[in-house]
Amino acid sequence: MWSPDEIASLCYNHFSKLPRRGKPETGREWTLLAAVILLTDSSDQKTVHKQVVSLGTGTKCIGQSAMSKNGDILNDSHAEVIARRGCVRYLTEQLDRAVSGQSSDIFCPGSEEGKWTVKPGVSFLFFTSGDASIFPMTGSQAQPCEPVKAIQSEESERRGLKRHAESDLEETRQGQRIKTLDSHSPHRKSVDTEKHDVIAENKESDPSNEVLDCHPEVEKVQPSDLHRTGAKCVPDAPADPLQPGLLYHNSGVLRVKPGRGERTLSLSCSDKLARWGVLGFQGALLSHYLQEPVYFRAVVVGKCPYSHQAMQRALKTRCSDVRDLPSGFSVHDPEILQSGLEFPHNHTHTESKHTHTQGRISPCGAAISWCAVSQQPLDVTANGYKQGVTKKSSGHMASKCHHKTTMSLSLISKVELFHSFLKLVAATEDSQLPESLRGKDLKTYWDYKQAAGPYQQAWTQLRLQAFPLWPRSPRELLLFS
């Protein structure tokens, strides 16, 4: 009914039609792309209508010290996260249409009062361009990982690669080990993820020298080596051995995305995709209105070094034994496919077209979010705020207005998505409110998230059984209203 190449082509074409703002400078900058595609079966079920409902680009995330207690900055601007957040914005508008008695493209009333469900014949697919190459930092930039040599001293293997513990990660249960995965490297506060962790976890190169994996943040060194990453294992996880060749990394451990200077609290995109495969990608807030989670039917990866086995391990295997989930939640099993079409703005393609006269290539500093909503579908950001808004100017506006004007905020920031959700609640007749929102004194973002009982129960089970070291966001960063 559809092919991976059709999906990739649809996403690339959609990107090409967007305005120039926020796109990488040809020949000098690269970026990554991800998208959510709405699949709708025809009435005769012989054809499938394919529509991009959210698209994101980006390669960066911010350091922990730059995070805001007002929910007004994008902590993680990797393409996969941008695409998912844009899709949450789309789902919120579709629910608003449904509760207001208008026609929704995707939702119909559920069997439970105040709940909605995805229409029959409607499903979602996740696409990522899958650029997995990590390029060495040059000049004054520190290498996240030193080149692996056939003979390498223990001292040089470990140089500059000590782990730093985080005090804000949740406590680990004694004696419990974890299996998880993917990306982080210390480099600068406005965290360039100079290799983007799309979706494959730390992927080992096949000893038989077959095609390597599509791991985020990793670089193909030599057939006897790994796709290596500068991402750090979360504190208390088994540390990377940092031995030559295939013994350099542990596979399957939770990792935080690379940054410069300080750690981030942003888990790798493959970790997040694994989480969405159990909890759904709608998030805690929208789960108030949904009878069951919304899962991705399939994950399609663009042309890149790729290992299906590593993808399976990253997105499925680690959660396959999770049990005792609330009604409606399950360990989802998305189909994983690869396209033969390459994103023309990825690192590999950009490097191949690059000339020395253009200077060195670098990741694009902007992130683009586009989603199929009726108002302001395009949102371009840099350093966590709308492009063109500096931290200084945003703070000046805050001091004058006591809160940051929406002119400076990304439409997919936590606070903006929360305000969109509150508008949905206000548009819902009292008699049609979900039970979880009735008769409760809910005020903050934290309050509304915690009130989503089944979702929180499912997240607790997933943490206990698969991801006990998953970092918790400090509560003080979630108490905005």
N, C-alpha and C positions, 0 to 999 in steps of 0.2 A: 504493500500500500504506500510505502515511502521508503527511501533509501538514505543511508548516512550522507551520501554526496548531495542529495536533494536538500537535506537539512542544513548542511554546511553552506551550500550555495545560497539558500534563502537568508541565512544570517549574514553572510558576507555582503550580499546585495543590499540588505537592509542598512548595514553600516555605511556602505558607499553613498547612500542617499541622504544620510544625515548631514546637517550643516558642518562646515569646516572646523568650527570652534571645538577645541579639546582634542582634535585628532593629532596623531604624531606627525612631526615634520618629515616629509619624504626624504629618505636617504640618510637621515641623522637620528631619528627616534623610532622606537618600537613600542608596541603595547600588546596586550592580550585581550581577547574577546570572549564573552560568554553570553548566553541567551536562554530564555525560556520560551518554548514554542507550544502554542495551544493546538491540539489535534482534535478535530471534530469529525466524526463519521457522518457520511451522507445518509439520507433517509433510507436508501437502498443498501447501505453498508458496503458499497462497491468502491467508493472513493473516500479519501480523507482530506479535509481542508486543513491546511497548515498555515498558522499565523504567528509571527513573532509578537509576543505580548510584553516582553521585557528584554532589553539588551544592555550589557555593561562592558566597559573597558577599564583597564587600570592595572597597576603593578605594585602599589605602595600601601603601607599602613603606618600609623603613628606610634611613637614610643609611649610607654606607660605614663610618663610625667606630663604628656600633652593631652591626656584624656580629660574630659570635662564632666563635672557633676551635673551639668544642665542638659546633657543628652544632645548637645547642639553641634557636635563634631563627628565626622565619620572616622571611626577608629580603623576600619579595614576597608581599603579601596581597591582590593583585588577584584578582577573582572567577575569572578564567580559570585562573590558576595554582593557586588553592585547589582548584578542581574537578578539575584534572588530578592534583594530588598526592593528593587523596582517592581518585581512581580507581586510582592506583598502590597505595595501601593495599588497595583491593578486589582488584586483580589478585594481590597478594601472598598474600592469604588464599585465593583460588581456587587458586593454585599449591600452597599448603600442603595443601589438601584433596586435590589431585590426587596429589601425591607420597606422601601418607599412605594412599592407597587408597580415599579417600572420593569421592563424586560431586562433580564440578565442573560448574558451569553453563556454563563457557565453554571449558575446555581438554580436549584429548585427547592421547594420546601421539603424538609426531612420529616421523619415520622415522630420525632420528639419536638415538643413545643419550643418555639423560639430557635430551632436549629435548622440549618440548611445543609444541603448535600450537593455534590457535583452531579450535573445532569448525566444521564446514560449517554454513552457515545462520546463523552468529553474526557480528555486526558492531557497530561503535560509531559513534555520532554525537555531535558536539559542538554545544552550544547556548550562545549568549551573548545577554543581553538587549540588548546593542548600544547602550546609551546613549552618544551621542557628543558631547553638548553640554558645553562647558567654560564655567563661569560665572566672570565677572570677580571678582577678589579686591577687597575694599573696605577702607576704613579704613587700618590700618597695614600691611595685607598688600600685598606688591609684586605688580604685574601680571606674569604670565609673558610676556605679549606686549602691547604697547600697541595700542590700536585703530588699525586701518589707515584712513588718511584719503586722500581723492583727491589732495591735495597734502601731502606730508610731507617734512620735511628729512631728509637722511641722518643727521644727528646724532640726531634724535629716534627715527628708525627703529631705531637700534642701541643706544639707551640701555638699560643694564641687561641686555644680552643677549650679553655676551662669553662665548666658550666657554672652559672650563677643561680643560686636558689632564689625563689620568689616567696615572700612572706604571705602573699594574698591568695595562694593556691589552696584549694581545699585539702583538709587533712587526709592522709592516706591510711587506709585500713592496714593494721599490722599484718605483715606476711603476705600481703596481696600484691601480685604482680599484674602488670597490664600489658595489653597488646593494643597498639594504636598506630599513630603515624604522623608525619610530615613536616613542615618547614619553619626555620628561623636562623638568622645570622646577624651578629651585632655590628652595626655600622653607623648609622647616623640617626639623629632624632626624628627627622621627617621620613623615616624608614623607607628607603628604596628597597624594594624586594628585588634586587638585581637578579632575580630569577624568580619566576613566579611559580607558585606551587599549584598549578591547576589540579589535576586530580589524581595523579598516581602517587602512592606513598613512596618511601625510600625504596627504590627499586634496584634490585641487584641485577647486574648483567648476567646473562645466561652463560654458564661455564662452557657451553658448546658454541659460544660466539654467535648465537642467533640474535634476532632483533632485540634491542634493549627496550627498557620501559619508557613510559611517558611521564615519569615522575616530575613533579614540580620542583623547581629549584635545584635542578641537578644537571650535571655536565657529563657527557660521555668522554672518558679519558682514553682508555685503551680497552681492547677486548677482554683483558684479564682483570679489569677494574670495574667499579660500580658507577652508576649514575650517582654522582655525589651531591650532597646538599650542604649549604651553610646553615641550615635550620638547626636549632638546638632542641634536644629532647627536653620535655618539661621536667622541672625539678622532681627528684625522687623516682624518675623512670630510669631504667637501665641505661647507663651512659654508652655512647658510641665507643667501640674499642680503639678506633683510629689506627688500626693496623693496615699495612699495605694491601692493595688490591681488594678482593672480595670481603675482607674482614674489616673494612674501614667503618661501616655503619651497622647498627642494629636495624632490622626492618620491623615495621609494625608498631612503633612506639609513637605516642602523641608528640607532636612538635609544634612550636610556635614559630610564626613567620619571621623571616630575616629582617633585621633593621640595622641601622648604624648607630653606634654609641650606646644604646640601651635596649633592653629587651622590650618586645611588645607582649601584649596579652592576647594577641590574635592567633587562634589555632589555624592550622593549615586548611586549605580548601578541601582537601581530601578527607580530613577529619570532620569538617562541617557537612560534607555530602553524606558521609556515613551516618552522622547524627540525624540529618533530614530523612534518611532511609528508614528510621524508626519513629521519629516524632512527627514527620511531615515537614514541609517547607513553609507552612503558613504561619508558624510562630505561635507563641503562647496567647497573644491578644486575640487573634482571629479564631483560635480554637474555642473561644467562648461561643461563637456563632455556628461552628461546624460540627456536624454529627460525628464525623470521623476525619482523621488527618487527610491532607492532600499530598500524595506521593508522586515522584517522577516515574513515569512508565518506562523511560529509557534514558541512558546517558550516552551521548555521542561525542566523540573526541575528534578534533581535526587532525590533519596529517602532522605527525611528529614521531620521534622515537617512541615505541609503544610496546608494552607487555600486557597481554590480556590477563595473565595470571596475577601480575602485580595489581592490576586494576580490581580484579575480583577480591584480592586480599584487602585492598584499601577500603573498598566501598561496601563489601558484603560480609566476608568471612569473619572479620573482627566482631561483628554484632550477631552472627548467626545463631548463637546459643542463648541469646537474651530471652528470658521467660517472664511470666507473671505480669504482663502488660495489661493496662486497663482495656475495657471493651472498646473496639474500634482501632486500637493501635496494634501494629504488627511489625515484624522484621520484613521490610519490603525487599523484593528481589528484582530491581530494574535490569532490563537488558542493557548490556554494555557493548557499544559498537564503535568502529573507527571509520572515518571518512578518508578518502584519498586526496582531499582538497586542502591545500595549505592557506592559512590566513596571510594575505599579502603584506600585512604590517607587523608580523611577528619578528622576533629577533633574528632567526635564521635567514628569512627572506630579506630583511632590511640589510643585514650584514653582506649578503651576496650582491646587493646593488650599491653598496657603499664605496665611495672613493676616498682616498687619503686627503684630498683637498677639502672635504667636508668636515674634517675633524673626527673625533671618535664618536661612535653611536652611543646613545644612552636611552634609558626608559623614558617614555613620555611622562611629564609631570602631572598631567591632568587625568581625570577619570570621567567617563561619560555614562550617564544613566538615561535611557529612553524607555518609556513604557506606554502602553496603549490606554491612556487615560484622557478624559475630555479636556482638562485644563493643564497647561504647562507640562507636557510630556517629556521635555528635554531638561536635564539637570547636569551641568558641567561643574566639577569641583576640582580643587587642588589643595593639598595639605588639610583636607577634612572639611573645608568650607567652599562655598560657591567660588568658582574661579574669579580672580580679581579682587577678592576680599582678603585682606591680610589679617593676621592675628591682632595686630595693633589697631587697625581700623575697626575690626569687629568689637574689640574691647572698648573702644571709644564710644561706639554706638550703644553698647550695653550700659556704660556709665551714664549716658544721657537718657536712656529709655528704660533702665532697670531690667531690661531683657533684650536679647539680641533680636533685632528686626528680622523678619522673615526674608528680607532681601539678602541677608548674609548666610542663611541656613540652607543646607542641602535639603531637598524635598524628601530624601530618603534617610535623613538622620533619625535617630531614635525619637527625639522630641516631636519632629514633624509627623512621623508615622503614628505616634501616640495621639497627637491632636486630630489626625484624620480618623483614628479609631473612636475617639470621644465624640466626633461629629456623627459617626455611624450610630453610636449608642443614643445620642440625642435624637436622631431621626427615627429611632425604633419606638413604636407605640409601647406603653408600659405593659400592656397585656401580652405583647409579643417578645418581651425581653427574655433572653436565656435565663434559666434558673440561677446560674452562677453569678448573674449580675443584679439579682433582685434583693432588695432589702439589706444591702451591705454598704458600709461607709467606706467606699473606695475613693482614694484621692490621687495617689501617686502612680507613676509607671510601675513601680515595684508592687504596689497593692493589686493592680489589675492583673499583672503577670501571675502573682501568687494565687489569686482567686481562681485561676484556670486549673481546677483540681486534677482532672484526669491527665492533662498535659504534664503537670508537675509530678504526678505519680509515675508516669511513663519515663520522664527524664531521670527521676530518682533510680528507677530500675536499670536504666541504661548506664548510668554512672556506676552503680554498685557492681554490675555484672560485666561491663565492657570497658568503661572509661573512668576508673576511680580517681585518676590524676587530672581530669579535665579542670582547667583553671576556672574559678568562680570570679565573676566581676565583683569588685568591692561594692557592698550595698550602697555606700554613699554616692556612688555614680548612677544609681537607679532611682533615687528619691525625688526626681523632678516631677512637676505637674503641669 
